[in-house]
């Protein structure tokens, strides 16, 4: 039984069996825009406004060209299953597996998929852990 394309999945067992993690090409960084600086045409993947500043996630080369300091270099893994934003337990399942392996994991949830940012050097290990979650 697999979910229909486009239908969000909320059942944890089905979510875990359907993760299909996909490594995005490139290296991504988390950075903070200096106060008063606008995004302009900066090719960001994600932003998050905090009291202290605007966090941006973007390709490492773009960050370097913009003169932004990297706070975290990461590989970007997308869980291609269309996870329901109200699903319970998915984040706990994969973050628990990552924590058990000692892999830092920063998570961004989109309307359709969850996106994990893990240390570049541990990307393949993280992919293996995610693939094994569905087999357990």
PyMOL commands that set and color helices and strands:
alter all, ss='L'
color gray80, all
select helices_A, chain A and resi 12-17+60-65+90-101+120-133
alter helices_A, ss='H'
color red, helices_A
select strands_A, chain A and resi 21-23+28-33+44-50+53-59+72-79+105-109+114-119
alter strands_A, ss='S'
color yellow, strands_A
deselect
rebuild
show_as cartoon
